[in-house]
Amino acid sequence: MLRITGGKVYDPANGIDGVVKDISIADGRIVAAVDGGRVIDARGMIVFPGGVDIHTHVAGAALNFARAMTPENHRQATAFLHTPERRAGLGGQTPTTFATGYLYAGMGYTTVVEAAVPILSAKHTHEELRDTPIVDKGCCVLMANNEIVLDLLEAGEIERAKEVVAWLIWAAKGYGVKAVNPGGVTAWKWGKDAKTLSEPVVGYSNVTPAKIIASLAHIVDQLGLPHPLHLHCNNLGVPGNVATTLETMKVLEGNRAHMAHLQFHSYGGADWHTMRSEAAAIAEYFNAHPNLTCDAGAILFGNAVTITADGPWQHLLHQLTGKKWGNLDVENETGCGIVPYTYKGSNLVNAVQWAVGLELLLLIDDPWRVFLTTDHPNGACFWRYPEIIHLLMHADVRRERVKKLPAKAQSRTTLGDLDREYSLLDIATITSAGPARALGLANKGRLGIGADADLAIYNEKPDGELLFRYPRYVIKGGEIVVEEGEIRKMSEGREFIVQPTYDGAIEEYLRPLFQQYYTMSFENYPVELERLEGADVRQLDGHG
Amino acid sequence: MITLTLKERTAVPLEAESLSPDVTANLSCDAVRALPVLLGKHPYRVDEFFDVEGEAGDELAIRGDAGNVKWIGRGMTRGKIAVEGNAGMHLGAYMKGGTIEVSANASDWVGAEMSGGSIHIHGNAGGQIGAGYRGSPKGMTGGTVIVDGAAGLEVGMRMRRGIIVVRGPVRDFAGLQMKGGSIFLLGGAELRTGAWMIRGTIVTLKEVPLLPTFAHDYDGNPVFMRLMARHLQALGISIPCEPHEGTYQCHSGDSAVPGRGEILVWRPVG
């Protein structure tokens, strides 16, 4: 039992904006009142619901490949030394599993979603998530280049495709469906990409990226998944890709969708020299279409490691930069590319990217539909979120930074003209309440009675400039996990999983395909529920 | 000056990055005794391995067989370390300034990824002098390393700027993937010198076997060699550059990458 008294509470889900209010906790949940137990005197502090990261890359084969490829980063990274409470690990651009949990919790985040999981290597992802302590977790499963699904779309068998998608989500023990460069990663296996939404994907005659996007969004809604289709659009990172992104959003009309790392998809211009921000055009469309949510995918200057299932883009990035490149092929399902990268403030393209991320966060009106991410570790590491929050809250600081950009870059963005400043309530919305709602996690991101007791408590007036860097207390599931800057308790997080309804007969359709096309036998393919610790399964009855 | 005398050589390497003038300059002798070192994964105090004497200052002397003491002078920016005996791996790695002098031999990774300062080894050195660590895009970006004896593999691997001089013979892959800077091999080299070099200069006073991806460019006495000779003279190293002494045969490569580096082989008159 625990009581937090005297703190200013920011709880957007319940419309509470800085009201001094006591919070009582029992059995891991927020309750009306408790008798006895520890009392935290939170006078002079602000109380937030624990952060929810809707899009990050923290576990799995691709991330591990990136870790192996970047020993130079590990040598510079913060080391977590072994203590009786804590395991050893490394921070840096691609933190190790245990360190990932410590770093997220140490920043006040208590729920994270690993955004790109190939089903074929989902076992690996779950093993790593099990070793990512403290935070609760969920996975989005890669589908938009799965050749069994695409073959069914080619044949016009939408109903069977829906059964297959449902079966695959449960096989991977996933929480949502992810689409990355729909059709493009399949085309990459032919050395090609999918640049236009309306042209057939290489190897198919009537499957286009638009068809994949519309079909998956429809299937996800039909299955009643709590989180809509999680979409990484075609033409990521390319000047002029605003046209593709707007066209994609039109394709999605009538369905829900979450637009991932929208910053990477909001560029104008014809080439790298003429690249400019088109955040305003994206925000204008987005503001008028409530079926969509998005996360920023903002970048910060400094070292990053780009990791994505978008294989063709990574090859292009390697050719552009000359940096080392890793490429993985995941049989019939997807691909993966890795390129370590450094964003430089003096570089025109990077400066525009930096501005676009912030512009989107400022130009999209509704904080319930745009969330704070850096597409970790692609745009910047998640542990740098407080730097972005600082920029969102202070227009003058932003303007000073804009003045330091190359003159050409300043003329390609409107960031310096934006006066909006985020309030603390807005910050609580984009870091917690909003993403929790978009994920359909009813007990996260809020501080009402019955909610999970996940809280972050910060000094109202911090010593340094960054309010959100060092929480005074972090409480996860009712336990104090961070206190006075130290990890105090090593709790295990839960894993959120959905079980959509499907007809068991679909297995008889899939089994021969596996025997013919996969290196893994059908029986060995699904992740067994027993392998997961703390599985929190939600049965879905949406069918048809 | 603080003097540290190693009591006995440890069975496993001792990691002693605290042995740097940047750390010790303003510390009392007692505070230096209490500095941390790692033996395996366990932390210990400096005085569990060293006798410590003297007054604080910018100078540090290390005596005894420190051939198993790693990371001496790591990242130092000023002052001087005199190692009277052997030094272990990673001596002066990441250093930015100051000087290190070793009276006997040093191990691998001397001056790895250094950006300034100078290191002088009077005995032999190991491999990877001034190199980039595994995964790093570049090695040393400035400073000078002089080895009076022989050196090992991958001398100057991925170096970007700076000067390495080795008086004795070096082993394979000198200047591997070199991106700039200069390597002077007064005693020649074994195989694959300059493999994958993109830019930079390797000067050898003895014949070396050249890779087939290096093309003969010209024979002569380029002006920059005279400038280099004068610069090295100040460091106590003499290299020939006058036409009456001989000529340099210049080869460019490595065209396998493709690169625009050069290997200059000295051909004395007669």
Interface residues (C-beta under 8 A of the other chain):
Chain A: M69 T70 P71 E72 N73 R75 H82 K323
Chain B: K41 Y133 R134 G135 S136 P137
